């Protein structure tokens, strides 16, 4: 009630009571309808005129949908038989309480104008349920959560973002009940808190759990439940107490900023093979540290991460080792929520094939076999589908035996091949560091292309080689000017991760090849929103990418950037694609085009944050 | 139907003076009983499914009243039910989702309208238009005009809707025209109140049966009757309807002091117009407007005299009419022209030509109208400022968010039996390359969305196979058509299977047999395990296919992806020409869970051994390529931040929603994905033997682990 009144009484609006409007954004199957019914029932029991509607139609599971409620703040018996006007649609700039069951749904409400600084109390669960485009990206396609929180802080009269979902898990309740408690706690409705709780009782389903959830939501708003959210592990957590690695690193010359990651990497490599291999890791890294002259140690730190991952490539032995590892059984039990005393039977889905087996054989034996299989088209077909029970004796023992084959790995041709490829990559990094530290960093980051198994692995390696040939090589010889080289590598890498088809990479490489005549194609691959912002920020070239999203794809042939491109030759064409993309435009000289504004990000708007934001964080169940 | 509507049924029993509090479509259901209908029918579909669902659960009440309920297999059959009102003074009502349902029903509706009705015949139309709609965006209005049916479009509050039903039957009887009652999505789902009346037992019913048939060739749609019927429409029925509408004041006029302008609005949009006026300071909180309103609760036929009377002495009218074409705007123009009135008519040029009239569209439209006509005593500049502020708000939000928020299309539910079929098709694409896929209407239409993007055309319910009939012979590979069991019984048997087989088409058809009309709320089908009374249906898809002589029929359990791939491969490469049908068998998981969950809870409480299955992913083995997600799209298969500080791409993750359907493991095998997937079977209430063997195994495994660590 108090929340609703303040926005009124200005401009033309009659001084009379307007309805308090509530919009609930949820995903199909989340119980948004039940939340809506609770509010309606509570308002009704208080004698207030209330109307609600929804568009559940096609939402099903995970589709976005909304529920809309209007509550007239004057009880029916004081209206003299007159019916207040109730509308069926939420109005832009006309919502008092905006409830969102998830962070991106809150962002959608912001985007649609349903959160305004003069009247809206925004109550949103700030966890993420990823949208399909974010999930299917080959790399990292997640939207930036911080940006949404900053926007919420500026656009809402009062933004209440908290881990309500975590609170629901912790209290054994359901999210919608926690949100009802938060709504009650916000005091934004002309309905007393007790009436809202009573609505749960009246409905009569899972009353106890829902009331517990309600109380949890209420507690978060009252600030009595303010735990810290469990943060993901950092390098510091994992290296704590690793005296051996710390000692080894002390003996060598690494920048301070990289030491934690180096220690972690060294331990990973040792676990993978043996002490000699660990020494090799440190020696290789020293080569990078020697040319890391930027002063911040970033190149060494990044190389420490990527090198460790590349040196611990996944083969049959590694998978067996991880599947039979010491902590794994406990981790699986926790993950699947098995309670004490409940036996768990774990079955692994393994698909060992000819390639994996040959990886452990010396080259002179392996290659003839692989070539023979290739000719007959059997490389993919010769494999066995196994369901191995690692909780059973035979299954565990088989994998345990394979894991014990570590020493044998050095004989296999793959080990040698991997080392050659790693050295080649490090040579490129070190050569690049002398020309441009950014270029060296970009080449380091290209290690992320090597991942997966079978086809994914072949595709990633192939993509790297194409980039090496078309971009990295020419960059190191100077055929691509230093000013453009780092950006060109980044663009090619993003394009390689744009989709399994490889069309985007081909386009990006073609653009780079044509780049020397002065025209640049600026665009962004659809899945990697972060890369999009990066590319826009430095006003650089990026690979062209095609969208497959029918509803939102937009192609633009128009010159996107004129102002920034003067002097660099032709205009830069921007292609915006897909739902998660930013249009990036820029010129080759590095000056900022209009799109660069998007890259200023949270930093630029941080000043607007805070003044009316209260952000509570609930204790997460993970604690 | 695996859901129960006990609470709703109780509302249908309310007597005179009692307060009904509930949803719009349920209020219509109650109003039908208050109007003394003899029969009710329809075909399920959002947003009117509820009417039938609740009626099905109210069979006791219907028996008491003698009302007949039929749940036909399609809208054509439902529309034909109204034929009962041609010869006999019986009131009846049918319902469906429109415009699609009206399309299917239109043959019967044309004949019904031509013959004319004695008893009130009503069609409750769920106008599936705008946000939340799942079908083509067209107006049902055209059908009313071309067949001469009345079209009611009442104000979207329960008392108005209920009155429209009751008056609608009278209008139908007074004019001999069938009446359509149009409710938009939000009106169907609106929660509100009205004062109930007693239900009326029909005069002709299952309890009071007819004794003799009525024969009248004038009611048969054959020449020369048809000529006479057409004449009767324009000479008798339409004038009678217009008279009834005017005499009973079905349309409403609200006066206001700004009487040199006015707004003509469809009844269903009245509240939206009033809210826009209220926001602009031209109406109060009770919807009392300074701008006069003419509310057309009857959208067809129009009453020209009322329009002329409203327009006279006004310099401009705003016509608020959603969707295209602008039939009402045209009708207003004609009415003014015929009376030689020079009042300016403004309509879609200030609103929008196509699309839903949301609060924002309405606010902008009314503001632009005011700007255009500049009525005395209205501060139009301030109204413009108010709209400008909204633009600024949205622009600022866009700027802060940087990029458009990712869309969240609907998707297959967790554990859906239909998903594996599309995973199989996706895996097969690698082998054969993509082929033409004819999609159909149902849950399986979600396959046209990411991550599958499978489906090249969508022509209508049960029409998947027929839509491929001209593609198949001109396509290099065998084409694949999809049909649900709902679509099969709706008309897929005749329009699809029989037609294709009759024409010797060489084609592949996948029939999704999940046991219900799942997308519309788990209504029973002829091939369901049971019908709505709980008895076995005795009908089966396979029996029909065999009866039609289809030469190649395979039934595959959907979750077995390897088998599905094998069967599809055989269908693609088989030497047998002609129709090849794969029945993809797997019960709707939502319906199954609804049934199983309480059962399992009971077992657990009773201490019975229950094995819970779910899937998981090893973070340290998952490489973050997400190929598994691109082949599944399961809501519970998602991503999470990489817990490994050495890597940054998010890893795949199975959340607690997992039902252990097994697709992840099947896909990991069939598509040769990474070995990070595992299946966990958690033994709840383990037996002594379970515990003993587990302890022994753990002991040995623990010893081996120690050896490895040493």
Interface residues (C-beta under 8 A of the other chain):
Chain A: X11 X12 X13 X14 X16 X17 X18 X19 X27 X28 X29 X37 X40 X44 X50 X51 X52 X53 X54 X55 X56 X57 X58 X59 X60 X61 X62 X63 X64 X65 X68 X72 X82 X83 X84 X85 X86 X87 X88 X89 X90 X91 X92 X93 X94 X104 X105 X107 X108 X110 X111 X112 X113 X115 X116 X129 X130 X131 X132 X133 X134 X135 X136 X137 X138 X139 X140 X142 X143 X144 X147 X148 X150 X151 X154 X155 X232 X233 X234 X235 X238 X261 X264 X265 X268 X305 X308 X309 X314 X319 X322 X323 X324 X326 X328 X329 X332 X335 X336 X337 X338 X339 X341 X342 X343 X344 X345 X346 X347 X348 X349 X350 X351 X353 X380 X383 X385 X387 X390 X391 X392 X393 X396 X397 X400 X403 X404 X448 X451 X452 X453 X454 X455 X456 X500 X529 X532 X533 X548 X549 X551 X552 X579 X580 X581 X582 X597 X598 X601 X605
Chain B: X21 X46 X47 X128 X131 X132 X133 X134 X156 X157 X185 X186 X187 X189 X190 X191 X192 X271 X272 X274 X275 X278 X279 X280 X281 X283 X284 X285 X286 X287 X358 X359 X360 X362 X363 X379 X382 X386 X389 X390 X393 X394 X396 X397 X398 X399 X400 X401 X402 X403 X404 X405 X406 X407 X408 X409 X410 X411 X412 X413 X414 X443 X446 X449 X450 X451 X453 X519 X562 X614 X616 X618 X620 X621 X623 X624 X625 X626 X627 X629 X630 X633 X635 X637 X638 X639 X641 X642 X643 X645 X646 X647 X648 X649 X650 X656 X664 X665 X668 X669 X672 X673 X674 X675 X677 X678 X679 X680 X681 X682 X683 X684 X686 X690 X691 X693 X694 X697 X700 X701 X704 X705 X708 X709
